Amino acid sequence: MGDYFFYCRDRDGSAELRDRLVEEHWAFMDRFADQMIARGPTLTDDGETATGSLHIVDLPDPTTVTTFGYGNRTISPESTVPW
């Protein structure tokens, strides 16, 4: 279907939660490993603290786009903005 860009920002003060959910997050992301074009964390200016992440993913259909964008339990639905 096409390439999609996802830019995800962490909430202020969520570093502890991020650390606690990292394994679950990676397990979810691993489901899409073959479709990943690029991915990685966004960082503070000093490069020391994660502030979110970005993903460029080749996804085959709208259902898969929705699953990728909203299906990760480590991401709060109310913080996701559909474009």
MODELLER restraints for C-alpha pairs under 7 A, 6 or more apart:
rsr = mdl.restraints
at = mdl.atoms
rsr.add(forms.Gaussian(group=physical.xy_distance, feature=features.Distance(at['CA:1:A'], at['CA:59:A']), mean=6.06, stdev=0.5))
rsr.add(forms.Gaussian(group=physical.xy_distance, feature=features.Distance(at['CA:1:A'], at['CA:60:A']), mean=4.47, stdev=0.5))
rsr.add(forms.Gaussian(group=physical.xy_distance, feature=features.Distance(at['CA:1:A'], at['CA:61:A']), mean=5.57, stdev=0.5))
rsr.add(forms.Gaussian(group=physical.xy_distance, feature=features.Distance(at['CA:2:A'], at['CA:58:A']), mean=5.43, stdev=0.5))
rsr.add(forms.Gaussian(group=physical.xy_distance, feature=features.Distance(at['CA:2:A'], at['CA:59:A']), mean=5.86, stdev=0.5))
rsr.add(forms.Gaussian(group=physical.xy_distance, feature=features.Distance(at['CA:2:A'], at['CA:60:A']), mean=6.63, stdev=0.5))
rsr.add(forms.Gaussian(group=physical.xy_distance, feature=features.Distance(at['CA:3:A'], at['CA:56:A']), mean=6.59, stdev=0.5))
rsr.add(forms.Gaussian(group=physical.xy_distance, feature=features.Distance(at['CA:3:A'], at['CA:57:A']), mean=5.44, stdev=0.5))
rsr.add(forms.Gaussian(group=physical.xy_distance, feature=features.Distance(at['CA:3:A'], at['CA:58:A']), mean=4.27, stdev=0.5))
rsr.add(forms.Gaussian(group=physical.xy_distance, feature=features.Distance(at['CA:3:A'], at['CA:59:A']), mean=6.35, stdev=0.5))
rsr.add(forms.Gaussian(group=physical.xy_distance, feature=features.Distance(at['CA:4:A'], at['CA:56:A']), mean=5.50, stdev=0.5))
rsr.add(forms.Gaussian(group=physical.xy_distance, feature=features.Distance(at['CA:4:A'], at['CA:57:A']), mean=5.27, stdev=0.5))
rsr.add(forms.Gaussian(group=physical.xy_distance, feature=features.Distance(at['CA:4:A'], at['CA:58:A']), mean=6.30, stdev=0.5))
rsr.add(forms.Gaussian(group=physical.xy_distance, feature=features.Distance(at['CA:5:A'], at['CA:55:A']), mean=5.74, stdev=0.5))
rsr.add(forms.Gaussian(group=physical.xy_distance, feature=features.Distance(at['CA:5:A'], at['CA:56:A']), mean=4.54, stdev=0.5))
rsr.add(forms.Gaussian(group=physical.xy_distance, feature=features.Distance(at['CA:5:A'], at['CA:57:A']), mean=6.61, stdev=0.5))
rsr.add(forms.Gaussian(group=physical.xy_distance, feature=features.Distance(at['CA:6:A'], at['CA:54:A']), mean=5.45, stdev=0.5))
rsr.add(forms.Gaussian(group=physical.xy_distance, feature=features.Distance(at['CA:6:A'], at['CA:55:A']), mean=5.07, stdev=0.5))
rsr.add(forms.Gaussian(group=physical.xy_distance, feature=features.Distance(at['CA:6:A'], at['CA:56:A']), mean=6.40, stdev=0.5))
rsr.add(forms.Gaussian(group=physical.xy_distance, feature=features.Distance(at['CA:7:A'], at['CA:53:A']), mean=6.09, stdev=0.5))
rsr.add(forms.Gaussian(group=physical.xy_distance, feature=features.Distance(at['CA:7:A'], at['CA:54:A']), mean=4.47, stdev=0.5))
rsr.add(forms.Gaussian(group=physical.xy_distance, feature=features.Distance(at['CA:7:A'], at['CA:55:A']), mean=6.65, stdev=0.5))
rsr.add(forms.Gaussian(group=physical.xy_distance, feature=features.Distance(at['CA:8:A'], at['CA:52:A']), mean=5.29, stdev=0.5))
rsr.add(forms.Gaussian(group=physical.xy_distance, feature=features.Distance(at['CA:8:A'], at['CA:53:A']), mean=5.18, stdev=0.5))
rsr.add(forms.Gaussian(group=physical.xy_distance, feature=features.Distance(at['CA:8:A'], at['CA:54:A']), mean=6.00, stdev=0.5))
rsr.add(forms.Gaussian(group=physical.xy_distance, feature=features.Distance(at['CA:9:A'], at['CA:51:A']), mean=5.94, stdev=0.5))
rsr.add(forms.Gaussian(group=physical.xy_distance, feature=features.Distance(at['CA:9:A'], at['CA:52:A']), mean=4.13, stdev=0.5))
rsr.add(forms.Gaussian(group=physical.xy_distance, feature=features.Distance(at['CA:9:A'], at['CA:53:A']), mean=6.52, stdev=0.5))
rsr.add(forms.Gaussian(group=physical.xy_distance, feature=features.Distance(at['CA:10:A'], at['CA:51:A']), mean=5.30, stdev=0.5))
rsr.add(forms.Gaussian(group=physical.xy_distance, feature=features.Distance(at['CA:10:A'], at['CA:52:A']), mean=4.77, stdev=0.5))
rsr.add(forms.Gaussian(group=physical.xy_distance, feature=features.Distance(at['CA:21:A'], at['CA:74:A']), mean=6.50, stdev=0.5))
rsr.add(forms.Gaussian(group=physical.xy_distance, feature=features.Distance(at['CA:25:A'], at['CA:72:A']), mean=6.93, stdev=0.5))
rsr.add(forms.Gaussian(group=physical.xy_distance, feature=features.Distance(at['CA:25:A'], at['CA:74:A']), mean=6.15, stdev=0.5))
rsr.add(forms.Gaussian(group=physical.xy_distance, feature=features.Distance(at['CA:28:A'], at['CA:72:A']), mean=6.34, stdev=0.5))
rsr.add(forms.Gaussian(group=physical.xy_distance, feature=features.Distance(at['CA:35:A'], at['CA:57:A']), mean=5.53, stdev=0.5))
rsr.add(forms.Gaussian(group=physical.xy_distance, feature=features.Distance(at['CA:35:A'], at['CA:58:A']), mean=5.08, stdev=0.5))
rsr.add(forms.Gaussian(group=physical.xy_distance, feature=features.Distance(at['CA:35:A'], at['CA:59:A']), mean=6.51, stdev=0.5))
rsr.add(forms.Gaussian(group=physical.xy_distance, feature=features.Distance(at['CA:36:A'], at['CA:56:A']), mean=6.22, stdev=0.5))
rsr.add(forms.Gaussian(group=physical.xy_distance, feature=features.Distance(at['CA:36:A'], at['CA:57:A']), mean=4.59, stdev=0.5))
rsr.add(forms.Gaussian(group=physical.xy_distance, feature=features.Distance(at['CA:36:A'], at['CA:58:A']), mean=6.44, stdev=0.5))
rsr.add(forms.Gaussian(group=physical.xy_distance, feature=features.Distance(at['CA:37:A'], at['CA:56:A']), mean=5.40, stdev=0.5))
rsr.add(forms.Gaussian(group=physical.xy_distance, feature=features.Distance(at['CA:37:A'], at['CA:57:A']), mean=5.45, stdev=0.5))
rsr.add(forms.Gaussian(group=physical.xy_distance, feature=features.Distance(at['CA:37:A'], at['CA:58:A']), mean=6.90, stdev=0.5))
rsr.add(forms.Gaussian(group=physical.xy_distance, feature=features.Distance(at['CA:38:A'], at['CA:55:A']), mean=5.78, stdev=0.5))
rsr.add(forms.Gaussian(group=physical.xy_distance, feature=features.Distance(at['CA:38:A'], at['CA:56:A']), mean=5.12, stdev=0.5))
rsr.add(forms.Gaussian(group=physical.xy_distance, feature=features.Distance(at['CA:39:A'], at['CA:54:A']), mean=5.49, stdev=0.5))
rsr.add(forms.Gaussian(group=physical.xy_distance, feature=features.Distance(at['CA:39:A'], at['CA:55:A']), mean=4.27, stdev=0.5))
rsr.add(forms.Gaussian(group=physical.xy_distance, feature=features.Distance(at['CA:39:A'], at['CA:56:A']), mean=6.24, stdev=0.5))
rsr.add(forms.Gaussian(group=physical.xy_distance, feature=features.Distance(at['CA:40:A'], at['CA:53:A']), mean=5.56, stdev=0.5))
rsr.add(forms.Gaussian(group=physical.xy_distance, feature=features.Distance(at['CA:40:A'], at['CA:54:A']), mean=5.70, stdev=0.5))
rsr.add(forms.Gaussian(group=physical.xy_distance, feature=features.Distance(at['CA:40:A'], at['CA:55:A']), mean=6.75, stdev=0.5))
rsr.add(forms.Gaussian(group=physical.xy_distance, feature=features.Distance(at['CA:41:A'], at['CA:50:A']), mean=6.14, stdev=0.5))
rsr.add(forms.Gaussian(group=physical.xy_distance, feature=features.Distance(at['CA:41:A'], at['CA:52:A']), mean=5.73, stdev=0.5))
rsr.add(forms.Gaussian(group=physical.xy_distance, feature=features.Distance(at['CA:41:A'], at['CA:53:A']), mean=4.05, stdev=0.5))
rsr.add(forms.Gaussian(group=physical.xy_distance, feature=features.Distance(at['CA:41:A'], at['CA:54:A']), mean=6.35, stdev=0.5))
rsr.add(forms.Gaussian(group=physical.xy_distance, feature=features.Distance(at['CA:42:A'], at['CA:50:A']), mean=5.74, stdev=0.5))
rsr.add(forms.Gaussian(group=physical.xy_distance, feature=features.Distance(at['CA:42:A'], at['CA:51:A']), mean=5.39, stdev=0.5))
rsr.add(forms.Gaussian(group=physical.xy_distance, feature=features.Distance(at['CA:42:A'], at['CA:52:A']), mean=5.12, stdev=0.5))
rsr.add(forms.Gaussian(group=physical.xy_distance, feature=features.Distance(at['CA:42:A'], at['CA:53:A']), mean=4.98, stdev=0.5))
rsr.add(forms.Gaussian(group=physical.xy_distance, feature=features.Distance(at['CA:42:A'], at['CA:54:A']), mean=6.98, stdev=0.5))
rsr.add(forms.Gaussian(group=physical.xy_distance, feature=features.Distance(at['CA:43:A'], at['CA:49:A']), mean=5.47, stdev=0.5))
rsr.add(forms.Gaussian(group=physical.xy_distance, feature=features.Distance(at['CA:43:A'], at['CA:50:A']), mean=4.47, stdev=0.5))
rsr.add(forms.Gaussian(group=physical.xy_distance, feature=features.Distance(at['CA:43:A'], at['CA:51:A']), mean=5.17, stdev=0.5))
rsr.add(forms.Gaussian(group=physical.xy_distance, feature=features.Distance(at['CA:44:A'], at['CA:50:A']), mean=6.48, stdev=0.5))
rsr.add(forms.Gaussian(group=physical.xy_distance, feature=features.Distance(at['CA:44:A'], at['CA:51:A']), mean=6.40, stdev=0.5))
rsr.add(forms.Gaussian(group=physical.xy_distance, feature=features.Distance(at['CA:59:A'], at['CA:65:A']), mean=6.22, stdev=0.5))
rsr.add(forms.Gaussian(group=physical.xy_distance, feature=features.Distance(at['CA:70:A'], at['CA:77:A']), mean=6.44, stdev=0.5))
